[in-house]
Amino acid sequence: MGGHGGSERAASSAPSVIGQTKEKKPLEVDKLFRAMIKLNGSDLHLKVGKPATVRTRGDLQELNMPPITKEQMEQLLIPMMDERNLNIYYAEGGADFAYIVEYEGQPWRFRVNLFVQMGNPGMVSRKVERSIPNFEGLNLPPIMEKLCVYDQGMVLLAGVTGSGKSTTIASMLDWVNHNYRKHILTIEDPIEFVYTQDKSLINQREIGIDVKSFEIAMKHAVRQDPDIMLVGEMRDMETFSTAMHAAETGHLVFGTIHASNAPSTIGRILDLFPQSMHNALRSSMGFNMNAIVAQKLLKTIVDKPKRVPIIEIMILNATMRKLILEHKDEKLTDAMRIGKDDGMQQFNDSLYGFIQMEFISRADAFEISPNVEQLKMMLKGIDVKGPGIL
C-alpha cells in the first residue's frame, strides 16, 4: 500500500479525508462506536467473551449486549483494516490506525489499536475530541505557554497510555497556531487531532497514508522548512536520534514518551541506547532538551471538568543540565523543588492546587501522590513554596 507516497495534506483538509484512501462504507462495528459517542465515552474496549465495554468518566461500563464470540470479533474487526494494516496486524500481532465514524451527520475520529491476546483478536479505541481545548479548558498551568516559544530544542510529554499526553501537545501546537506565524509539521501514526489553520501554516503527514515510513518522513522533513515538528512517540533509538538531530539543527521538536515522571524520563531515554552511547546522549540532552512535562489524569469530584491533568514540569536550566551531564539523575527531583522560580512544579504541587480549588478529593490525591507525607505537610501549610499551580 503506502498511500500517496510523499504527498502532504494541509491541516485544513476535511477530517473525513485524512487517514482514509477511499470513502468508507458503514461497518457493523460502527454501531458500537456510535453507542460510545452517545454515552460520551472516552474509550471502547472489545474482548472475546465479554460485552463491548465503554470507559466513561474514567470508569468501565459494559454495554447491554451478549458477550462477543471470537468469530463475531473477527467479523467486527477485520473489515476495519486496509491491506497495509492487515499485513502489519498479521505480521506483528497488532495494528494502530485512525478510524472515522459518521454520527448525526458529523465525522467522529478514533485512534484504534487492534491486538491479539491469548489467541483472540481484541480492540481498544480512543475517541479523539472534535475540538482542541485550550490551556484553560484543560486546566494546564500558565507556564505551558513558555514551553511553546523556544526557537529550537526538544520538549517531551511523558506519561502512561491514556494520561492525556497527545491532547496536551495538541493544545500546545494549537496555541502556537493562534499566536505565531510558524510552519508546523506533524508526523503521526496515526493522525489524532486535525488542526484548523490560523496564523500558522500546518502540514500533517500520516505514516502509511501520506508517507511510507517515519524514516522517510523525517528525511523529507528537513527539506520542508518546518519551524516546529511533532514526531509522535519516542519508541526506539532511531526515532529519538532522528528527533534529537532535528532539535540540534534549529527546529523545535515535540514528542511523547512512556515514563512515570519527569526525572525518570532521562533514564528511560538512556535505556533506548547501548551503554557506549550514554555519555554522548547525556551531552546531547543537556544542550538540546528544553523541558520534560510528565502527566497523569485524575477524576474530579465536580461535574465539570470530569478529569484534570496532574502535571510535573522539569525545565532544563543550568542546574538540571549540570546534573544530567554529571550522571546525578537522583538529584533531579530535589532540584525541581528548588527550581520553582523557573516555572518547575512537581506532581504534589499540582495535586495541592486542585485540592485547594476543590476539584479533587484528598483521598484520590493521596492515592496517586509520589510522596503522601509531603503532600499532607503542604496541606497543613508546611514547606509550601508558591501557590501550587504555577
N, C-alpha and C positions, 0 to 999 in steps of 0.2 A: 504494500500500500504506500504509505509515505505521503499521501495527500498532494498538496500543491508545491512540494519542494521548498524553494526559498522564498515564496511569495509572502508578503506581510499583509496583515489585516488591521486597518485602523481601529482605534478603540471605539469610535462612534458607530461601528457596524452593529447591526441588529443582533441582540443576544441569540436569537433563534438560528443564526447562521454559524456563529463561532462554534467550533468543535464538532461540526457535522458536515459531511460531504454531500449529502442529499437530503431532501425532505423526509422527515421521519414519520413512518406510519404508526398510529397508536398501537401499543402492545398491551398484553394482559397485565403486565407488571405496573403499567401506568395507573391502574385503579388503586394500587397500594400507595403510590406516590401522592395521588390526589387525596387519599384518606389522611395521609401525613400532613399535607398542606392544610386541610380542613381542621385538623386538630392543633394546628400551629406548632407542629413538632420540629425538632432540630435534626433528628437522625432517624433513619429507618433501618431496622435490623431484620434480616431474613435468615432463618436457620432451619434446617431439616428437622422435623419432629416437633416444631414449635409454631404457634401462630405468628404472623407478622407482628413486630414489636416496634413501637414508636417512643422516642425519648422526648418528653415534654417537661419543661422547667427543670431539666436535669434528671428526671425520674423515668424509668422504663415502664411502658404500659402496653400490654398485649391487646391487639385488635380482636374484636368479636368474630372469630372465624376459626375453622378447624386447623389443626397442625398441618404444616406443609410437608408433603412427601418428597422423596428425592426426585422422583420423576416429575412432579409438579414444579419443583425448584428449577430443574434443568429447562423446562418449558418456559419458565418466567425469565430466567437469566440469560440463556444462550442467545436469544434473538436481540438482546441489548447490544451485542458486540459486533463491530465490523471485522473484516478479515485480519487487520493488524492486531486488534485487541484479542481476537480469538487465538492467534498464534502465540501472543505473549501469555495468555491465560493457560494454554496447554503446556507451553514450554516452562513457565515459571511457577505455575500453581496459583496464579492471581493476576489481576489487571486493574489499573487505575484509569479512569476516563471521566469526562464530563457527560452529563445526560440532561436532556431538556424535555419537560412535560408541559403540555398546554392545560391550564386550569382557568375556567371562567374567562376564556379568551385571551389570557396572558401567558407568556412563556415563563416557566419556573426552572431554574438551573440547579443541578445537583452534582456533587462530587461523589463519584461511585468507586467503591473498592469491592471487586469480586474476588473470592478466595476459595480454597479447598481446605476443609478441616475434617479429619478422620474419614477421608474419602468422599465427603459430601460437599457439594457446592453451597456457598453462602454469600451474603452481601451485607455490607454496611454502607449507607449513603448519607451524606451530609447535605442538608438544604443550604444553598447559598442565598443569602438575603438579597433581595432585588434592588436595594439601595445601599450605598456605602455610608455607614454612620460616621459622623464627625467625632472629634476627640471628646467633646462634651457629651454626646449621645452614648459613647462607650464608657464614660466616666474614667477617662485616662488622665493622668497628671499633666499639667500645662508644659512641663519640661519636654514633652514629646515633640513640641514644635522645634526645639533646639536640635533634636536628633535628625530633623529633616533638611537642615540648611548647610550641612557640611559640603565643602567643594568636592572632596573625594574621600576615599576610605571605605570602610565596611561598617554596617550596622546589622547586628544579628538579633533575631527574636527567638528565644529559647523556651521550650515547654514540651509537654507531652501532647499526644494526639488529642484534639478536642479542647485545647486550652485557649483557643481564640487567637493564635499567632497570625494566621492568614488574614483575619478581619482587622487586626491592629495594623499590619503592614499595609493593607488596602486603604485604611483610613489615613495613614501617613502619606502614601503616594497621592491620595486624592487631595490632601491638604496642600501638597506641593502644586498639584494641578490647578487649584483655585487661587494660588498666591504667586506663582512664579512662571516665567516663560522658559520652560525646560523641555528637553526631549527625553521622555521616559520610555524605556524599552523593557518589556517583561518577557521572560522565557519561562513558560509554565507547563506542567504536565499533571493534570490538565489546567486550563484557564479556569479560575474560580470566580473572580469579580470582573465585570465588564465596566470599564471607565467611560464616562461621558466627558469628552474633551472640553476644557475651559480655557485657561491661559496656556497650558502646556500642550505639546504635541505628544500623543501617546500611541505607541505601536505594541500590540500584544501578539506573541507567537506561541502557538501550542505545538508541543512535540508530537509528531506523528501525523498532524494535520497540516501545519504550515511549514514544518521543517523536520527532517528525518530524525535527527538526534540532538541531544543537548550539546555535544561537542561541535557539531556543525553550526548550530545556532550561535554558540559563543565565538566561533571563528569569524562568522559573518558580523557579529555584534560590533566588533572594533572598527568595522568599516561603515557602520550605520550612524556614527556621530551621536551616541547617547550621552546625556549628562548623568542620568540616573538609570540603574539597571536593577531589576528584580530577577534573581536567578533561582528562586524557589528553595527547595530543601537541600541542605548540605548533607548528602547521604554517604559520600565516599571521598577518597583522597583526590581524585581527578576533578570532581565538582568544586571542592574547596580551593584547590590550587588554581583552577581557572578563574574562579571568582576573585581570589586574592590578587591575582595578576591584573585583573581589570581594575581593582581598587588601587593598585600600585601605579597604574598608568593613567590616573587622572579622572576616574569615574567614581561616583558614589554608588555603592553596591548594597542592596538589601537582600537578606536571605533568612531562612529559618533553620533551626537545628533542634534535635531532640536532646534536651538536657534538663535537669531538675531545678537548677538555679543558675544565676549569672556566673559566680566564681567557678562552678564545676564545668562550665562550658569550655573553659580553657583546656582542661584535661580531656574533655570529650572530643575536641578538635585534634589534640595530640594523638588520641587513640586511633585516628584515621590514618596516621602516618607511621612508618617504621621509626624505630628509636634513633637511627642515624640521622634523621632529618629534623629532630625535635629542636635542636639549637637554632637552626636556620628558620624554622617555623615560628619559634618564640620571637625572634628578631623581626620577622615579617609582621606578626600580630602586634608587637609592641609599637611599630611605626605606622601601621595601617588600620588597625581596629579602632573605631571611634567609640563604640558603645555596644553593650550587650543588655538586652531587655528580656528578663525572664517573666513568664506569665502563668497564672492559674485562674480558673473560673470558679466562683463560689456563689451558691444560691443565696438570694436575699430573703428578707422577711417582709418585704413590701410588694405591692402589685407591680410596680414599675420602678426601676428595671428588675427583670426576673433574675439576672445574674450580673455580677460585677467582676472586672478583672483585678486580681491581686497581683500587683506589679513590683518587680525588683529591677532597679536600674543601676548598672555599673558603667560609669563613664571612664574611659581610659585617659585619665590625667597623668601628670608626670609621675606621681607616686605609684599608680597602678601599672604604668609601663615599666617602671624600675623593678617592681615585684615580679612581673612576668618574665622580664629579661634575666632576673637573678634566680629563677626557679622557686620563688617563695609564694606559691599559689595558696598555701594555707593561711597567709596573712591578708588575702584579698577581702575576706568578709569583714575583718576589723577595719580595714582601710576604707571600706564603703561607708561605715558609720561616721568616720572622721570626715569623709568627703561630701557630706550633705550640702555644704555651701556651693558645691559644683553641680548640684541637682541630683545627686545619687539618693536612692532610697532602697530599703530592704523590704522583704515581704511583711515583716511586722509593722513597719511604718504604714504600709498600705492597709493592712488589717485594722490597725489602730484608727486610721482616718475613717474607714467605713463603719466601724463600731460607733465612733463619735457622731457620724451622720445618721445613725440608727438604720442603716441599710442591711446590716448583717448581725447575727446573734453572736454573743461571746462564745457560746458553746461551739458553734460552727467554726469560728475563728481559731479557737484553741485546737480544734481537730486538725487543721492544716498548717498551723504555725510551726516553723522550724525551731523555735525557741519559746515555748509556752511561758516559762518563768519570766523571761524578758518582757513578753507582751503583757503579762499580769502587772509587772512593775510599771510599765509605760501607762497602763490604765489607772494606776494609783498616783500618777504624776511623778514617778521616779525615773530619772535618766531619759526624759523625753526631750529630744533635741528637735525643735521645729514642730510644725503642726501635723506631722504625719504624712499627709498627701501634699507633695511639694509642687 
